[in-house]
Amino acid sequence: MFRKSFIKFFFVAAIAAFGSISALAQSSPVSGTVEVVNADGSRAPVAGATIECFRTDIKASQPAAKTNAKGQFSFAGLQLGWTFVLSVSGPGIAPNYMPNVRGGQEKILITVYPGDGSKMPEDEVRKAVTTKSTGTSATTQPQNTDEMKKAQADFEAKKKEVEEKNKKASTANEVTTRSIKEGKEAMDAKNYDVAIIKYQEGYAADPDFVGSAPIFLLNKGIAHTQRAVETHNASVKTSDATEKVAAAGKVRQDLLDAAEGYLKAINIQKKAPSADISDRANFEAVRINLLRASIDAFKRAVETERVDPTIIDIAKTLIPEYMTVETESARKVAVSLVLPDMYRIQGDSENAIAGYKQMLETSPDNPDALVGAGLSLVNLGFINDDKAKLQEGANYLQKFVSVAPDTHKLKVSAADSIKYLKEQNITPVKSTAPKKKP
């Protein structure tokens, strides 16, 4: 779940060569070892370094050699009497070279320092050999070049940077571990105030890390939603008007905070580097849970009739994403009504009507869509003094009353609306709701 901290050392080559020359053969082997000098002064063999061998009097080269696990390398044989240059590169090694190498040199020690892992082109190696004479003797250890000194300075800066990141990651891990435990304890005790604080602390410890941030935002959002439900239920039981108004504001804000957290978490997942996604199955599971939790927050906003305009904008983004992961048709139908219901509660009758009618195209007897369309049309009809809208709304309401169970929470309101419309000389007729598409 949490970030793993580690340090990658980068090396720069500084080469020292010693050896003996045999004059008994036309060619002799050349061998040696590559060692890294760590920041604390300790030495260790370097595996996987590439050693290229170029003849200096003409443009010719030998097959490259690789260091083994012990940092050792060798060339089977270099012609005696010729001079070569060794070019060193490899993982974490800054490019460098060793001039004046001759056949028969053995037990060469190549000391390397931190670098960037790049490779020095052959032409640059040859040019450097021509322009620099320091360290040309096979028995003389060459001095550090300016590039090597710069690489060492870069290494020290990089080391400090990584150490600071590691320290920060260690602190973040401590905070997130503690926040998970304390947040869960608070949730189990239904102390949503404390749970929200703890989950926020866990999220803030590493707010961009996909391995933890979305999970903390998910848990925090659930705590906000549960607190909203608790606040709403308590407000229903009180007769104090001031308390009811204050509770309504708290419910609306909690549900909005939950929705905003879910959207933020989804966006963190979308922007996450692939390297941070260590468990794809868990990543997808968190995404699905985020989308489902967001739908719950939207439904609670409808049920409590505490719909903030901003939560509608979030719903317009997350509901389509939820539809791509939901497989049960019944749940999809129910969620399809959430946005029209939000529009209706907000008083945006035109968008509400469009949403309900879209549902009725495929489910002409859906009671929730019928009553939602009817109430919205009636509301718009009265606002605009539009009798055609009032008539259409009355027709939808009449059909709703005929198909809805008596337990439907809006059946009484619909019946009262029909009665009032009749008093205004608007008599409902059999519904002409769109027929179901084949």
HUKA-V462398 format. One record per residue. RES is the residue in one letter. SS is DSSP state (@ for helix, = for strand, . for the rest). PHI is phi in whole degrees, -180 to 180 (none if undefined). PSI is psi as a letter, one per 20 degrees, with the letter a starting at -180 (NA if undefined). Layout:
res->RES ss->SS phi->PHI psi->PSI
res->RES ss->SS phi->PHI psi->PSI
//
This chain:
res->M ss->. phi->none psi->h
res->F ss->. phi->-101 psi->r
res->R ss->. phi->-63 psi->q
res->K ss->. phi->-101 psi->p
res->S ss->. phi->-101 psi->q
res->F ss->. phi->-159 psi->r
res->I ss->. phi->-120 psi->p
res->K ss->. phi->-102 psi->p
res->F ss->. phi->-87 psi->p
res->F ss->. phi->-112 psi->q
res->F ss->= phi->-118 psi->q
res->V ss->= phi->-129 psi->p
res->A ss->= phi->-85 psi->p
res->A ss->= phi->-131 psi->p
res->I ss->= phi->-114 psi->p
res->A ss->= phi->-126 psi->p
res->A ss->. phi->-129 psi->p
res->F ss->. phi->-138 psi->q
res->G ss->. phi->-180 psi->r
res->S ss->. phi->-120 psi->q
res->I ss->. phi->-111 psi->p
res->S ss->. phi->-101 psi->p
res->A ss->. phi->-103 psi->j
res->L ss->. phi->-92 psi->i
res->A ss->. phi->-141 psi->q
res->Q ss->. phi->-73 psi->h
res->S ss->= phi->-143 psi->q
res->S ss->= phi->-141 psi->q
res->P ss->= phi->-70 psi->q
res->V ss->= phi->-129 psi->p
res->S ss->= phi->-146 psi->r
res->G ss->= phi->-179 psi->a
res->T ss->= phi->-137 psi->q
res->V ss->= phi->-108 psi->p
res->E ss->= phi->-125 psi->q
res->V ss->= phi->-104 psi->p
res->V ss->= phi->-97 psi->o
res->N ss->. phi->-75 psi->r
res->A ss->. phi->-61 psi->h
res->D ss->. phi->-87 psi->j
res->G ss->. phi->93 psi->i
res->S ss->. phi->-74 psi->q
res->R ss->= phi->-116 psi->q
res->A ss->= phi->-152 psi->q
res->P ss->= phi->-66 psi->q
res->V ss->. phi->-109 psi->o
res->A ss->. phi->-93 psi->q
res->G ss->. phi->81 psi->j
res->A ss->. phi->-75 psi->q
res->T ss->= phi->-102 psi->p
res->I ss->= phi->-115 psi->o
res->E ss->= phi->-100 psi->q
res->C ss->= phi->-122 psi->o
res->F ss->= phi->-115 psi->p
res->R ss->= phi->-76 psi->p
res->T ss->. phi->-92 psi->h
res->D ss->. phi->-83 psi->h
res->I ss->. phi->-137 psi->r
res->K ss->. phi->-84 psi->n
res->A ss->= phi->-145 psi->q
res->S ss->= phi->-144 psi->r
res->Q ss->= phi->-102 psi->q
res->P ss->= phi->-57 psi->p
res->A ss->= phi->-69 psi->q
res->A ss->= phi->-114 psi->q
res->K ss->= phi->-122 psi->q
res->T ss->. phi->-79 psi->q
res->N ss->. phi->-87 psi->a
res->A ss->. phi->-61 psi->h
res->K ss->. phi->-94 psi->j
res->G ss->. phi->79 psi->j
res->Q ss->= phi->-92 psi->q
res->F ss->= phi->-140 psi->r
res->S ss->= phi->-159 psi->q
res->F ss->= phi->-115 psi->p
res->A ss->= phi->-60 psi->h
res->G ss->= phi->-175 psi->p
res->L ss->= phi->-116 psi->p
res->Q ss->= phi->-60 psi->p
res->L ss->. phi->-70 psi->q
res->G ss->. phi->91 psi->i
res->W ss->. phi->-102 psi->q
res->T ss->. phi->-111 psi->p
res->F ss->= phi->-127 psi->r
res->V ss->= phi->-125 psi->p
res->L ss->= phi->-98 psi->p
res->S ss->= phi->-107 psi->p
res->V ss->= phi->-111 psi->p
res->S ss->= phi->-153 psi->r
res->G ss->= phi->149 psi->a
res->P ss->. phi->-56 psi->o
res->G ss->. phi->75 psi->j
res->I ss->= phi->-114 psi->p
res->A ss->= phi->-73 psi->q
res->P ss->= phi->-66 psi->p
res->N ss->= phi->-156 psi->r
res->Y ss->= phi->-146 psi->r
res->M ss->= phi->-129 psi->o
res->P ss->= phi->-84 psi->r
res->N ss->= phi->58 psi->l
res->V ss->= phi->-91 psi->p
res->R ss->. phi->-128 psi->q
res->G ss->. phi->-56 psi->p
res->G ss->. phi->100 psi->i
res->Q ss->. phi->-72 psi->p
res->E ss->. phi->-132 psi->r
res->K ss->. phi->56 psi->k
res->I ss->= phi->-67 psi->p
res->L ss->= phi->-109 psi->o
res->I ss->= phi->-108 psi->o
res->T ss->= phi->-95 psi->p
res->V ss->= phi->-119 psi->q
res->Y ss->= phi->-129 psi->r
res->P ss->= phi->-58 psi->q
res->G ss->. phi->-158 psi->a
res->D ss->. phi->-103 psi->i
res->G ss->. phi->82 psi->j
res->S ss->. phi->-80 psi->r
res->K ss->. phi->-118 psi->p
res->M ss->. phi->-90 psi->o
res->P ss->. phi->-59 psi->q
res->E ss->@ phi->-57 psi->g
res->D ss->@ phi->-61 psi->h
res->E ss->@ phi->-69 psi->h
res->V ss->@ phi->-61 psi->g
res->R ss->@ phi->-64 psi->h
res->K ss->@ phi->-66 psi->g
res->A ss->@ phi->-63 psi->h
res->V ss->@ phi->-64 psi->h
res->T ss->@ phi->-71 psi->h
res->T ss->@ phi->-91 psi->i
res->K ss->. phi->-120 psi->p
res->S ss->. phi->-109 psi->i
res->T ss->. phi->-62 psi->p
res->G ss->. phi->76 psi->k
res->T ss->. phi->-78 psi->i
res->S ss->. phi->-79 psi->p
res->A ss->. phi->-67 psi->i
res->T ss->. phi->-105 psi->j
res->T ss->. phi->-113 psi->p
res->Q ss->. phi->-76 psi->p
res->P ss->. phi->-68 psi->q
res->Q ss->. phi->-84 psi->q
res->N ss->. phi->-62 psi->p
res->T ss->. phi->-82 psi->r
res->D ss->@ phi->-60 psi->h
res->E ss->@ phi->-63 psi->h
res->M ss->@ phi->-65 psi->g
res->K ss->@ phi->-64 psi->g
res->K ss->@ phi->-65 psi->g
res->A ss->@ phi->-63 psi->h
res->Q ss->@ phi->-64 psi->g
res->A ss->@ phi->-64 psi->g
res->D ss->@ phi->-62 psi->h
res->F ss->@ phi->-62 psi->g
res->E ss->@ phi->-62 psi->g
res->A ss->@ phi->-66 psi->g
res->K ss->@ phi->-65 psi->g
res->K ss->@ phi->-61 psi->g
res->K ss->@ phi->-64 psi->g
res->E ss->@ phi->-62 psi->g
res->V ss->@ phi->-66 psi->h
res->E ss->@ phi->-61 psi->g
res->E ss->@ phi->-66 psi->h
res->K ss->@ phi->-66 psi->g
res->N ss->@ phi->-64 psi->g
res->K ss->@ phi->-63 psi->g
res->K ss->@ phi->-64 psi->g
res->A ss->@ phi->-65 psi->h
res->S ss->@ phi->-63 psi->g
res->T ss->@ phi->-65 psi->g
res->A ss->@ phi->-62 psi->g
res->N ss->@ phi->-62 psi->g
res->E ss->@ phi->-63 psi->g
res->V ss->@ phi->-66 psi->g
res->T ss->@ phi->-66 psi->h
res->T ss->@ phi->-62 psi->g
res->R ss->@ phi->-66 psi->h
res->S ss->@ phi->-66 psi->h
res->I ss->@ phi->-61 psi->g
res->K ss->@ phi->-64 psi->g
res->E ss->@ phi->-70 psi->h
res->G ss->@ phi->-65 psi->g
res->K ss->@ phi->-64 psi->g
res->E ss->@ phi->-60 psi->g
res->A ss->@ phi->-68 psi->g
res->M ss->@ phi->-64 psi->g
res->D ss->@ phi->-61 psi->h
res->A ss->. phi->-88 psi->j
res->K ss->. phi->59 psi->k
res->N ss->. phi->-94 psi->n
res->Y ss->@ phi->-69 psi->h
res->D ss->@ phi->-61 psi->g
res->V ss->@ phi->-69 psi->g
res->A ss->@ phi->-59 psi->g
res->I ss->@ phi->-62 psi->g
res->I ss->@ phi->-63 psi->g
res->K ss->@ phi->-67 psi->g
res->Y ss->@ phi->-68 psi->h
res->Q ss->@ phi->-67 psi->h
res->E ss->@ phi->-61 psi->g
res->G ss->@ phi->-64 psi->g
res->Y ss->@ phi->-65 psi->g
res->A ss->@ phi->-67 psi->h
res->A ss->@ phi->-64 psi->h
res->D ss->. phi->-156 psi->m
res->P ss->. phi->-68 psi->i
res->D ss->. phi->-108 psi->i
res->F ss->. phi->-83 psi->p
res->V ss->. phi->-67 psi->i
res->G ss->. phi->-76 psi->i
res->S ss->. phi->-134 psi->h
res->A ss->@ phi->-56 psi->g
res->P ss->@ phi->-62 psi->h
res->I ss->@ phi->-69 psi->g
res->F ss->@ phi->-65 psi->h
res->L ss->@ phi->-67 psi->h
res->L ss->@ phi->-63 psi->g
res->N ss->@ phi->-64 psi->h
res->K ss->@ phi->-64 psi->g
res->G ss->@ phi->-63 psi->g
res->I ss->@ phi->-63 psi->g
res->A ss->@ phi->-64 psi->g
res->H ss->@ phi->-60 psi->g
res->T ss->@ phi->-65 psi->g
res->Q ss->@ phi->-63 psi->h
res->R ss->@ phi->-66 psi->h
res->A ss->@ phi->-62 psi->g
res->V ss->@ phi->-63 psi->g
res->E ss->@ phi->-62 psi->g
res->T ss->@ phi->-64 psi->g
res->H ss->@ phi->-64 psi->g
res->N ss->@ phi->-61 psi->h
res->A ss->@ phi->-68 psi->h
res->S ss->@ phi->-70 psi->h
res->V ss->@ phi->-64 psi->h
res->K ss->@ phi->-85 psi->i
res->T ss->. phi->-97 psi->q
res->S ss->. phi->-105 psi->i
res->D ss->. phi->-78 psi->o
res->A ss->@ phi->-63 psi->h
res->T ss->@ phi->-64 psi->g
res->E ss->@ phi->-64 psi->h
res->K ss->@ phi->-64 psi->g
res->V ss->@ phi->-65 psi->g
res->A ss->@ phi->-63 psi->g
res->A ss->@ phi->-64 psi->h
res->A ss->@ phi->-60 psi->g
res->G ss->@ phi->-66 psi->g
res->K ss->@ phi->-66 psi->g
res->V ss->@ phi->-63 psi->g
res->R ss->@ phi->-59 psi->g
res->Q ss->@ phi->-69 psi->g
res->D ss->@ phi->-62 psi->g
res->L ss->@ phi->-68 psi->h
res->L ss->@ phi->-67 psi->g
res->D ss->@ phi->-61 psi->g
res->A ss->@ phi->-62 psi->g
res->A ss->@ phi->-63 psi->g
res->E ss->@ phi->-63 psi->h
res->G ss->@ phi->-65 psi->g
res->Y ss->@ phi->-63 psi->g
res->L ss->@ phi->-63 psi->g
res->K ss->@ phi->-62 psi->g
res->A ss->@ phi->-64 psi->g
res->I ss->@ phi->-61 psi->g
res->N ss->@ phi->-68 psi->h
res->I ss->@ phi->-62 psi->g
res->Q ss->@ phi->-63 psi->g
res->K ss->@ phi->-65 psi->h
res->K ss->@ phi->-94 psi->i
res->A ss->. phi->-67 psi->p
res->P ss->. phi->-63 psi->q
res->S ss->@ phi->-58 psi->h
res->A ss->@ phi->-64 psi->h
res->D ss->@ phi->-84 psi->i
res->I ss->. phi->-95 psi->n
res->S ss->. phi->-82 psi->h
res->D ss->. phi->-132 psi->n
res->R ss->@ phi->-63 psi->h
res->A ss->@ phi->-63 psi->g
res->N ss->@ phi->-68 psi->h
res->F ss->@ phi->-57 psi->g
res->E ss->@ phi->-68 psi->h
res->A ss->@ phi->-64 psi->g
res->V ss->@ phi->-64 psi->g
res->R ss->@ phi->-61 psi->g
res->I ss->@ phi->-64 psi->g
res->N ss->@ phi->-64 psi->h
res->L ss->@ phi->-63 psi->g
res->L ss->@ phi->-67 psi->g
res->R ss->@ phi->-66 psi->h
res->A ss->@ phi->-66 psi->h
res->S ss->@ phi->-65 psi->h
res->I ss->@ phi->-63 psi->h
res->D ss->@ phi->-61 psi->g
res->A ss->@ phi->-64 psi->g
res->F ss->@ phi->-63 psi->g
res->K ss->@ phi->-63 psi->h
res->R ss->@ phi->-64 psi->h
res->A ss->@ phi->-63 psi->h
res->V ss->@ phi->-70 psi->g
res->E ss->@ phi->-61 psi->g
res->T ss->@ phi->-87 psi->i
res->E ss->. phi->58 psi->l
res->R ss->. phi->-119 psi->m
res->V ss->. phi->-108 psi->o
res->D ss->. phi->-84 psi->q
res->P ss->@ phi->-55 psi->h
res->T ss->@ phi->-68 psi->h
res->I ss->@ phi->-67 psi->h
res->I ss->@ phi->-66 psi->g
res->D ss->@ phi->-61 psi->g
res->I ss->@ phi->-67 psi->g
res->A ss->@ phi->-62 psi->h
res->K ss->@ phi->-64 psi->h
res->T ss->@ phi->-87 psi->g
res->L ss->@ phi->-86 psi->h
res->I ss->@ phi->-62 psi->g
res->P ss->@ phi->-59 psi->h
res->E ss->@ phi->-68 psi->h
res->Y ss->@ phi->-62 psi->g
res->M ss->@ phi->-62 psi->h
res->T ss->@ phi->-78 psi->i
res->V ss->@ phi->-108 psi->i
res->E ss->. phi->-79 psi->p
res->T ss->. phi->-108 psi->i
res->E ss->. phi->-88 psi->p
res->S ss->@ phi->-65 psi->h
res->A ss->@ phi->-62 psi->g
res->R ss->@ phi->-68 psi->h
res->K ss->@ phi->-63 psi->g
res->V ss->@ phi->-61 psi->g
res->A ss->@ phi->-62 psi->g
res->V ss->@ phi->-71 psi->h
res->S ss->@ phi->-62 psi->h
res->L ss->@ phi->-91 psi->i
res->V ss->@ phi->-63 psi->g
res->L ss->@ phi->-66 psi->g
res->P ss->@ phi->-58 psi->h
res->D ss->@ phi->-63 psi->g
res->M ss->@ phi->-62 psi->g
res->Y ss->@ phi->-61 psi->g
res->R ss->@ phi->-61 psi->g
res->I ss->@ phi->-65 psi->h
res->Q ss->@ phi->-76 psi->i
res->G ss->. phi->89 psi->j
res->D ss->. phi->-89 psi->m
res->S ss->@ phi->-65 psi->h
res->E ss->@ phi->-63 psi->g
res->N ss->@ phi->-67 psi->h
res->A ss->@ phi->-64 psi->g
res->I ss->@ phi->-61 psi->g
res->A ss->@ phi->-61 psi->g
res->G ss->@ phi->-67 psi->g
res->Y ss->@ phi->-66 psi->g
res->K ss->@ phi->-66 psi->h
res->Q ss->@ phi->-62 psi->g
res->M ss->@ phi->-66 psi->g
res->L ss->@ phi->-69 psi->i
res->E ss->@ phi->-64 psi->h
res->T ss->@ phi->-106 psi->h
res->S ss->. phi->-135 psi->m
res->P ss->. phi->-65 psi->i
res->D ss->. phi->-107 psi->j
res->N ss->. phi->-66 psi->o
res->P ss->@ phi->-64 psi->h
res->D ss->@ phi->-67 psi->h
res->A ss->@ phi->-69 psi->h
res->L ss->@ phi->-62 psi->g
res->V ss->@ phi->-69 psi->h
res->G ss->@ phi->-64 psi->g
res->A ss->@ phi->-65 psi->g
res->G ss->@ phi->-62 psi->g
res->L ss->@ phi->-64 psi->h
res->S ss->@ phi->-68 psi->h
res->L ss->@ phi->-66 psi->g
res->V ss->@ phi->-64 psi->g
res->N ss->@ phi->-60 psi->g
res->L ss->@ phi->-66 psi->h
res->G ss->@ phi->-64 psi->g
res->F ss->@ phi->-69 psi->h
res->I ss->@ phi->-62 psi->g
res->N ss->@ phi->-99 psi->j
res->D ss->. phi->51 psi->l
res->D ss->. phi->-111 psi->o
res->K ss->@ phi->-67 psi->h
res->A ss->@ phi->-64 psi->g
res->K ss->@ phi->-67 psi->h
res->L ss->@ phi->-63 psi->g
res->Q ss->@ phi->-66 psi->g
res->E ss->@ phi->-63 psi->g
res->G ss->@ phi->-64 psi->g
res->A ss->@ phi->-61 psi->h
res->N ss->@ phi->-64 psi->g
res->Y ss->@ phi->-64 psi->g
res->L ss->@ phi->-65 psi->h
res->Q ss->@ phi->-64 psi->g
res->K ss->@ phi->-67 psi->h
res->F ss->@ phi->-59 psi->g
res->V ss->@ phi->-60 psi->h
res->S ss->@ phi->-78 psi->h
res->V ss->@ phi->-110 psi->h
res->A ss->. phi->-79 psi->q
res->P ss->. phi->-69 psi->q
res->D ss->. phi->-64 psi->h
res->T ss->. phi->-80 psi->i
res->H ss->. phi->-63 psi->p
res->K ss->. phi->-64 psi->i
res->L ss->. phi->-105 psi->j
res->K ss->@ phi->-68 psi->g
res->V ss->@ phi->-65 psi->g
res->S ss->@ phi->-63 psi->h
res->A ss->@ phi->-65 psi->g
res->A ss->@ phi->-63 psi->g
res->D ss->@ phi->-64 psi->h
res->S ss->@ phi->-66 psi->g
res->I ss->@ phi->-62 psi->g
res->K ss->@ phi->-61 psi->g
res->Y ss->@ phi->-66 psi->h
res->L ss->@ phi->-64 psi->h
res->K ss->@ phi->-64 psi->h
res->E ss->@ phi->-66 psi->h
res->Q ss->. phi->-96 psi->j
res->N ss->. phi->65 psi->k
res->I ss->. phi->-112 psi->o
res->T ss->. phi->-102 psi->p
res->P ss->. phi->-67 psi->q
res->V ss->. phi->-118 psi->r
res->K ss->. phi->-56 psi->p
res->S ss->. phi->-63 psi->q
res->T ss->. phi->-112 psi->k
res->A ss->. phi->-59 psi->q
res->P ss->. phi->-53 psi->p
res->K ss->. phi->-73 psi->q
res->K ss->. phi->-64 psi->p
res->K ss->. phi->-70 psi->q
res->P ss->. phi->-67 psi->NA
//
